[in-house]
Amino acid sequence: MTRPAPRPRRRSVPQRRAPLEFRQSGCPLTRSGEELHSDTPHNRVKPEVSMRISVVVDGTRYSDDVEPRTLLVHYLRERIGKVGTVSGCDTSNCGACTVHLDGRSVKSCSVLAVQADGHEVTTIEGLAHDGALHPVQEAFHAHHALQCGYCTPGMIMQSVDLLGENPDPDEQQVREGLEGNLCRCTGYQNIVRAVQDAAGRMREGSAAQAGGAR
């Protein structure tokens, strides 16, 4: 008796892969490799939320729409071009991004732009007036209180705030007042000398103004 010939095995058909451009773009796909419909919940993109803020920076008022998550340092640098304020650690440790908010020093990487709405911000670029440097800027230049210069804008802004609270600090008080601002180059010696020199310059300036007003 002749045995029947074995039935041929069915060849498995490999699953059709999506075109390469879809796979590389990360576009959501169905199992057949077709793009999901744009109206499906999986593929729906939520609209960006923005808030309108109005803030005075270095004497000029700016009004912009910003995302609620935008940091003040990024708003200053990327939206209005105040690149003198630098972005360092983004963790509020180094103090390189220090600016003044309503006259008091803050680390702009830890402040949201929307929190500055209706307030006044002063950056390192707003310290000089009529072409004359601030006494702290002059003292930093005179004592070469910098090396790479990256920390200098924040260091100067914190020094101005320090001298606003204590017009005649001793060395230890200067060091304590600047403990939130890090410098990896100078060893702080010339920075401390510069701040104390600036304190003397500011006291002399205040005395001269008081004498001229009499």
Secondary structure, DSSP 8 states (H G I E B T S, - for coil): -------------------HHHHHHT--B-TTS-B--TTSGGG-------EEEEEEETTEEEEEEE-TT-BHHHIIIIIS--TTS----SSSSS-TTEEEETTEEEEGGGSBGGGGTTSEEE-GGGS-BTTB--HHHHHHHHTT--SS-SSHHHHHHHHHHHHHH-SS--HHHHHHHTTTS--SSS-SHHHHHHHHHHHHHHHHHHHHHHHHH-
